[in-house]
Amino acid sequence: MLNKAELPMQRPRSAVRVQSYQLIRSLHLYASMASLLVVLFFAATGITLNHPDWAFGNTAKSHTYTGTLPAGWKVGDQVNWLEVAESLRAAHGLRGRVSDTFAEGDEASISFRGPGYAADAFIQPDGQYTLKVTLQGPVAVLNDLHKGRDAGSAWAWVIDLSGGFLLLVALTGLGLSLYLRKTRKAALLTLLVGTLLALGLAWLAI
């Protein structure tokens, strides 16, 4: 049995243990709630990415337009890409970001990209152009968002923050399991089995 002299030594340890458990539990709870939507999003789009042959929502529509760029699209031998991009946006309601420009000899082209969206304009020396716009289905849009393809820097931050939240949820979940004596061994055994299974499958895939 513990004597009275030992009691003050045990109380601080117990208090620290309780406070750390409450902190980990709070972090796990609020991180889970904050990342619930993104977890559902990346889980669902992970499945659709793994099955590109699934046809639902993947129909693509293409449209072709022709026109002539206004004067000033070219200064000497230099293409004014800002003028070209803004003129095409205004004329055809293009969206997405300018991802590529090319000009050499009599050939010039500009491309716009966004999630599930592509627009490519091929420009002749006299300013006449042919524009092809391709619109992917909603599933392709979500898949591109999952990968961060042509989604811009703001969405890249969303992906990074989502990864941080998921990492926090996983680590705090592991921390909570270490505090539960009755299920600690079973939780660690499950962790070990799951890790070995994942590594085995990764090895087979490689």
C-alpha positions in Angstrom: 0.0 0.0 0.0 1.1 3.6 -0.6 2.0 5.7 2.4 0.9 9.3 2.8 4.3 10.6 1.7 3.8 9.0 -1.7 0.4 10.5 -2.4 1.6 14.0 -3.4 4.0 12.4 -6.0 1.1 10.4 -7.6 -1.4 13.2 -7.9 0.6 15.4 -10.3 1.2 12.5 -12.6 -2.5 11.6 -12.6 -3.4 15.2 -13.3 -1.0 15.5 -16.2 -2.3 12.2 -17.6 -5.9 13.4 -17.4 -5.1 16.8 -18.9 -3.2 15.3 -21.8 -6.0 12.8 -22.4 -8.5 15.6 -22.5 -6.3 17.6 -24.9 -5.8 14.7 -27.3 -9.5 13.9 -27.2 -10.5 17.5 -27.9 -8.0 17.7 -30.8 -9.3 14.5 -32.2 -12.9 15.6 -31.9 -12.6 19.0 -33.4 -10.1 18.0 -36.1 -12.6 15.2 -37.1 -15.5 17.6 -37.3 -13.5 20.3 -39.2 -12.3 17.7 -41.8 -15.4 15.7 -42.0 -16.5 17.1 -45.4 -13.0 16.9 -47.0 -12.6 13.3 -45.7 -15.9 12.4 -47.4 -14.9 14.2 -50.5 -11.5 12.6 -50.9 -12.8 9.2 -50.0 -15.5 9.3 -52.6 -13.3 10.8 -55.3 -10.6 8.3 -54.5 -13.0 5.5 -55.5 -14.0 7.3 -58.7 -10.4 7.9 -59.6 -9.7 4.2 -59.1 -12.5 3.3 -61.5 -12.1 5.6 -64.6 -14.1 3.1 -66.6 -17.3 3.9 -64.7 -19.4 5.9 -67.2 -21.7 7.8 -64.9 -21.1 11.6 -65.0 -18.1 11.2 -67.3 -19.6 12.4 -70.6 -17.5 15.1 -72.3 -18.9 17.8 -74.6 -16.8 19.7 -77.1 -17.5 22.9 -78.9 -15.6 24.5 -81.7 -15.6 28.3 -82.4 -14.0 30.5 -84.9 -13.3 34.3 -84.9 -10.8 37.0 -85.4 -8.8 38.7 -82.7 -9.0 42.5 -82.5 -6.2 44.7 -83.6 -3.4 44.9 -81.1 -3.1 41.2 -80.4 0.3 41.3 -82.0 3.0 44.0 -81.7 5.6 43.4 -84.4 6.7 39.9 -84.0 5.6 39.7 -80.4 2.2 38.3 -79.3 0.4 40.2 -76.7 -0.8 37.2 -74.7 -2.7 39.2 -72.2 -4.7 40.9 -74.9 -5.3 37.5 -76.6 -6.4 35.9 -73.4 -8.8 38.7 -72.4 -10.2 38.9 -75.9 -11.0 35.2 -76.0 -12.5 35.2 -72.5 -14.7 38.1 -73.4 -15.8 36.6 -76.8 -16.5 33.1 -75.6 -16.8 33.3 -71.8 -13.8 31.1 -71.2 -12.8 30.2 -67.7 -9.8 28.5 -66.2 -6.2 29.7 -66.1 -3.8 30.2 -69.0 -1.6 27.1 -68.8 0.4 27.3 -72.0 1.3 29.7 -74.8 3.2 29.0 -78.0 4.4 31.2 -80.9 6.9 30.3 -83.5 6.8 31.3 -87.2 3.2 31.4 -88.4 1.9 29.2 -85.6 0.5 30.5 -82.3 -1.7 28.9 -79.7 -2.9 29.5 -76.2 -4.5 27.0 -73.8 -6.8 27.5 -70.8 -7.2 24.8 -68.1 -9.4 24.2 -65.2 -10.9 21.2 -63.3 -12.7 19.2 -66.0 -12.2 22.0 -68.5 -9.9 22.7 -71.4 -9.9 25.4 -74.1 -7.3 25.5 -76.9 -7.1 28.4 -79.4 -5.0 28.1 -82.6 -4.2 31.5 -84.1 -3.3 32.3 -87.7 -1.0 35.2 -88.7 -3.9 37.4 -89.7 -5.6 37.0 -86.3 -8.2 34.4 -87.3 -8.4 31.6 -84.8 -10.1 28.3 -84.1 -11.1 27.6 -80.6 -11.9 24.1 -79.2 -13.6 24.0 -75.7 -14.0 20.6 -73.9 -16.3 20.3 -70.9 -15.9 17.1 -68.8 -18.7 15.7 -66.7 -19.1 16.4 -63.0 -17.2 13.3 -61.9 -14.2 14.4 -63.9 -14.4 17.8 -62.3 -14.3 16.2 -58.8 -11.5 13.9 -59.8 -9.4 16.9 -61.0 -10.1 18.7 -57.7 -9.0 15.5 -55.9 -5.7 15.7 -57.7 -5.4 19.5 -57.6 -5.1 19.6 -61.4 -5.4 23.1 -62.8 -7.2 24.2 -59.6 -5.0 27.1 -58.6 -3.0 27.9 -55.5 -6.1 28.5 -53.2 -7.3 24.9 -53.8 -3.7 23.7 -53.3 -3.9 25.2 -49.8 -7.1 23.3 -49.2 -5.5 20.0 -50.1 -2.5 20.8 -47.8 -4.7 21.7 -44.9 -6.9 18.7 -45.5 -3.8 16.5 -45.3 -2.8 18.2 -42.1 -6.2 17.6 -40.5 -6.2 13.9 -41.6 -2.7 13.5 -40.1 -3.8 15.1 -36.8 -6.9 12.9 -36.7 -4.9 9.8 -37.2 -2.2 10.7 -34.7 -4.7 11.8 -32.0 -6.7 8.6 -32.6 -3.6 6.6 -32.0 -2.9 8.6 -28.9 -6.4 8.0 -27.5 -6.0 4.3 -28.0 -2.9 4.3 -25.8 -4.9 5.7 -22.9 -7.6 3.0 -23.0 -6.1 0.1 -21.1 -8.8 -2.4 -21.9 -8.5 -2.0 -25.7 -4.9 -0.9 -25.9 -3.4 -4.2 -26.9 -6.2 -5.0 -29.4 -5.7 -1.5 -30.9 -2.0 -1.9 -31.3 -2.3 -5.4 -32.7 -4.9 -4.0 -35.2 -2.4 -1.2 -36.1 0.4 -3.8 -36.6 -1.8 -6.0 -38.8 -3.1 -3.1 -40.9 0.4 -1.7 -41.4 1.8 -5.1 -42.5 -1.1 -5.6 -44.8 -0.7 -2.2 -46.4 3.0 -2.7 -46.8 2.5 -6.1 -48.3 0.0 -4.8 -50.8 2.3 -1.9 -51.7 5.1 -4.3 -52.3 2.9 -6.5 -54.6 1.8 -3.4 -56.5 5.4 -2.2 -57.0 
